């Protein structure tokens, strides 16, 4: 059962403070020096990832020992409640290890399998975005909303890497969308979805996503008035890929994808 507004607000406040604490850990390393290692999937991991996730897990286990926890670096701890915290201690590690400030700490919470809240802390940018079901979306304590852009011809389209869309079978769709929009940029990873939720971009494409990449983003984008789906248009954090839109452009994006599948 989804928590009532008071309980959700308390859980969101807890998650916001956690994200701040983990963000402080990552930012200390970001401004200092560290060694980056390559994991089996050729993605980077650093001591900052590990320290931040360990901090998050310890705080959650102390406050809610019955809750399940899933994190990118330490895997899953099963729980005995109906809640599961989903953690990405550093989303955008490639940016992080190259000294680019477009990385974030992501915290999501599922209740009975439903994503109910999300927090993204972008410590190097001093931006904190958070939302919970029915409580709205906030950007540094001010209400956040998606854009009012009504046509692809006026839209700003984002992706972490448009070239990777081809690699994962979405090259034709990405090509069609790039031709139809006003502008395209590679302001990617979670930051791209944050830009959609705060009205600074209109569409974000991600051809490959893990659940810990998505869990915080779905509540944030939806509470800001947008859509967060997989490339089939299904509302999910388990689709293996993701698209955020401002809502108004959702049908146009899905039409472009459908057109790509026919050609």
C-alpha positions in Angstrom: 0.0 0.0 0.0 1.3 3.4 -1.0 2.1 5.5 2.2 -0.1 8.5 3.0 1.2 12.0 2.4 2.6 12.5 5.8 4.6 9.3 5.7 5.8 10.0 2.2 7.0 13.5 3.2 9.0 12.0 6.1 10.6 9.4 3.8 11.4 12.1 1.2 13.0 14.3 3.9 15.1 11.4 5.0 16.2 10.6 1.4 17.1 14.2 0.8 19.4 14.3 3.8 20.9 11.0 2.7 21.6 12.4 -0.8 23.2 15.5 0.7 25.5 13.3 2.9 26.5 11.0 0.0 27.0 14.1 -2.2 29.4 15.5 0.3 31.4 12.3 0.2 31.6 12.2 -3.6 32.4 15.9 -3.9 35.3 15.6 -1.6 36.8 13.0 -3.9 35.8 14.9 -7.0 37.8 18.0 -5.8 40.7 15.8 -4.7 42.5 12.8 -6.3 41.4 9.2 -6.7 42.1 6.1 -8.8 39.4 5.0 -11.3 39.0 1.2 -11.9 37.3 -0.5 -14.8 34.6 -3.0 -14.0 33.7 -6.1 -16.0 31.3 -4.0 -18.1 34.0 -1.4 -18.9 32.3 1.2 -16.7 34.3 3.1 -14.1 34.2 2.7 -10.4 36.0 4.7 -7.8 36.5 4.8 -4.0 33.9 7.6 -4.0 31.3 5.2 -5.4 32.0 2.7 -2.7 32.2 5.1 0.2 29.0 6.9 -0.8 27.0 3.6 -1.2 28.4 2.2 2.1 27.2 5.5 3.8 23.8 5.3 2.2 23.3 1.6 3.1 24.4 2.2 6.7 22.0 5.1 7.2 19.1 3.2 5.7 19.8 0.0 7.7 20.0 2.1 10.9 16.7 3.9 10.3 14.8 1.1 8.5 16.3 -2.3 9.3 13.4 -4.1 7.7 13.7 -2.5 4.3 15.4 -4.0 1.2 18.3 -2.2 -0.4 19.5 -2.5 -4.0 22.7 -0.6 -4.9 24.9 -0.6 -8.0 28.1 -1.4 -6.2 27.1 -3.8 -3.4 24.1 -5.6 -4.9 20.9 -6.4 -3.1 20.0 -6.9 0.6 16.6 -8.5 0.9 14.1 -7.0 3.4 11.0 -7.9 5.4 9.0 -4.8 4.7 7.2 -3.7 1.5 9.9 -1.1 0.8 13.0 -1.2 -1.3 15.6 1.6 -1.6 17.4 1.7 -4.9 20.8 3.5 -4.9 23.2 4.8 -7.5 26.0 6.5 -5.5 27.5 8.1 -8.6 25.5 8.3 -11.8 27.7 9.6 -14.6 30.9 8.1 -13.3 32.5 8.8 -16.7 31.9 12.5 -16.1 33.1 12.2 -12.5 36.5 10.6 -13.4 37.1 13.2 -16.1 36.5 16.1 -13.8 33.2 17.1 -15.4 30.5 18.2 -12.9 27.5 16.5 -14.5 27.3 13.6 -12.1 24.8 12.8 -9.4 23.8 10.8 -6.4 20.5 8.9 -7.0 18.1 7.6 -4.4 14.8 5.9 -5.3 12.2 4.1 -3.2 9.8 1.4 -4.2 6.8 0.5 -2.1 5.1 -2.7 -3.2 7.1 -2.5 -6.4 5.9 1.0 -7.2 8.4 3.9 -7.4 7.1 6.5 -5.0 10.0 9.0 -4.5 13.3 10.0 -6.0 16.2 12.3 -5.1 19.0 13.4 -7.4 21.8 15.4 -5.8 24.2 17.1 -8.3 26.8 18.2 -5.7 29.3 19.8 -8.1 26.5 21.9 -9.6 24.8 22.7 -6.2 21.5 21.3 -7.6 19.1 19.1 -5.6 16.0 17.7 -7.3 13.5 15.6 -5.4 9.9 14.4 -5.6 7.4 12.0 -4.1 4.0 10.7 -5.3 1.4 13.4 -5.0 3.8 15.9 -3.3 5.2 17.6 -6.4 8.8 18.0 -7.7 11.3 20.5 -6.3 14.5 22.0 -7.5 16.6 23.5 -4.8 13.4 24.0 -2.7 11.4 25.7 -5.5 8.6 23.9 -7.4 9.9 22.3 -10.6 7.9 21.8 -13.8 8.5 20.5 -17.3 8.5 22.8 -20.3 5.5 23.9 -22.2 7.1 23.1 -25.6 4.4 21.8 -27.9 6.2 20.8 -31.1 9.3 18.8 -32.0 10.3 21.7 -34.2 10.8 23.8 -31.1 12.2 21.1 -28.9 15.6 20.5 -27.3 16.6 16.8 -27.5 19.2 15.3 -25.2 21.1 12.0 -25.0 24.2 11.0 -23.3 25.6 9.7 -26.6 23.5 9.6 -29.8 25.9 7.1 -31.3 25.0 4.6 -28.6 21.4 4.6 -29.8 22.6 2.8 -32.9 24.5 0.2 -30.8 21.4 -0.8 -28.9 19.0 -0.8 -31.9 17.5 2.6 -31.7 19.7 4.4 -34.2 16.9 5.0 -36.8 14.6 6.5 -34.2 17.3 8.7 -32.8 18.2 9.9 -36.3 14.5 10.8 -37.1 14.1 12.7 -33.8 17.4 14.6 -34.3 16.1 15.7 -37.8 12.8 16.9 -36.4 13.8 18.9 -33.3 15.2 22.4 -33.1 18.4 21.4 -31.3 20.2 18.4 -29.8 22.8 18.2 -27.1 24.7 15.5 -25.1 24.0 16.8 -21.6 23.5 13.2 -20.5 23.1 10.6 -17.8 20.7 11.5 -15.0 21.4 15.2 -15.6 19.6 15.0 -18.9 16.4 13.8 -17.2 16.8 16.4 -14.5 16.9 19.1 -17.3 13.6 17.7 -18.6 12.0 17.7 -15.2 13.1 21.3 -14.6 11.9 22.7 -17.9 15.4 23.3 -19.4 15.1 20.5 -22.0 12.2 18.7 -23.6 13.2 15.1 -24.4 16.0 12.8 -23.0 16.9 9.6 -24.7 18.7 6.7 -22.9 19.1 3.5 -24.9 20.6 1.5 -22.0 19.6 1.9 -18.4 19.8 -0.1 -15.2 17.1 -0.1 -12.5 19.3 2.1 -10.2 19.6 4.6 -13.0 15.8 4.8 -13.3 14.3 4.5 -9.8 14.8 8.0 -8.7 14.0 9.5 -12.1 10.5 8.2 -12.7 8.9 10.0 -9.7 10.8 13.2 -10.4 9.9 13.5 -14.0 6.2 12.5 -13.4 5.7 14.8 -10.5 7.2 17.6 -12.6 4.4 16.9 -15.2 6.4 14.8 -17.7 6.6 11.2 -18.8 9.2 8.6 -17.9 8.9 5.4 -20.0 10.9 2.8 -21.9 11.3 3.1 -25.7 8.0 1.2 -26.1 6.2 3.9 -24.2 5.7 1.7 -21.1 5.8 3.4 -17.7 8.5 1.4 -15.9 12.0 1.5 -14.3 12.7 -2.1 -15.4 12.7 -1.6 -19.2 16.4 -1.6 -19.7 16.2 1.8 -21.4 14.3 5.1 -20.9 12.9 8.2 -22.4 11.8 11.3 -20.5 9.6 13.9 -22.1 7.7 17.0 -21.1 4.4 15.0 -21.6 3.1 17.2 -24.4 5.7 15.7 -26.8 5.3 12.1 -25.7 3.0 11.1 -28.6 5.2 12.8 -31.1 8.3 10.9 -29.8 6.4 7.6 -29.8 5.3 8.3 -33.4 8.9 8.9 -34.5 9.9 5.6 -32.9 7.0 3.8 -34.6 8.0 5.3 -37.9 11.6 4.2 -37.4 10.4 0.6 -36.8 8.6 0.6 -40.2 11.5 1.8 -42.2 
